[in-house]
Amino acid sequence: MREGKPLDAAEFAVHLDDVRNNCAPPDYQKPDRFFARTYLTKNLSTLASEVIRRLSGQRTETSAVFNLATQFGGGKTHALTLLFHLARNGAASHKWAGVLQLLAAAGVKEVPKTATAVFVGTEFDSVKGEAGGRRTTAQDAVGRDRLATGRGQSVRPRG
């Protein structure tokens, strides 16, 4: 704005597959920056603390399935990015802004490091499979993502 250029709404939209593939803008890719710029609303804090409880093995006052129903721009992908960073980084997340308050709300001592998988439905064709890839099922795509090595790299089918 200072330069007189119009704002690009795409700059403010996070793509979870870009975070998984380590090619998102730094404010989304780097968890410490992401948490420093994220305001933990009551609903976001409740969701995160319930997920932390569930990942910690707690089954009371939490759910195994969450329905994130909001309109476009309501924060669904932002919430999923927050959960991805927590699960992927485990106890390393404790130094990020707001995580200690999430742990206190969850009633647990640490965020457990957890295997993660990302499936972006808009990037998957139910007839052809993954974009540009061979025909596969959504379950196969998630399984490959969970088996990916390193830092959330996506595994694409060959051939």
C-alpha positions, 0 to 999 in steps of 0.5 A: 500500500505504501508503494501505491500498489493494490493489495493482492488477496492471494498474499493473504491466502495460505495453501496447505499443500504449499506448507507441506511441500515447503514452498509457502511464503515464510510467514506461513512456512516458518512455524515461529513466524506463523504463530507470531502473526496468528491471533488465537481466537476462542474457537481456534484455541478450543480447536487446537487444545482439543486436537492436542488432547486427542493427539496426546491420547486423551479421549474425554472432552475432545473429538476424533472428527471436527467439522470446520464449517465456515464460509470462504475466508473463515479460517479453515485452512489457517486452522489446519496450518496451525494444527499441521505445524503443531503436529509436525513439530511436537515439543519444539512448538512450545517456544512459539507464541501462544502454544503454552496457553494451548497446552494449559487449556488442553491440560497436557504437558507437551504437544506430541510429535505426530505423523501428518498427511495432507490431502487437498481435495481441490487438487484431486480429480476423482476420475483421473486421480492426482493432478497430472498423475496416474489414476489413484484413490484419495486413500492412496494419496494420503498414504503416500503423503504419510510415507513421504520422507523428510519435511513434509515432502509430497510423494508423487506416483511414477509412471 
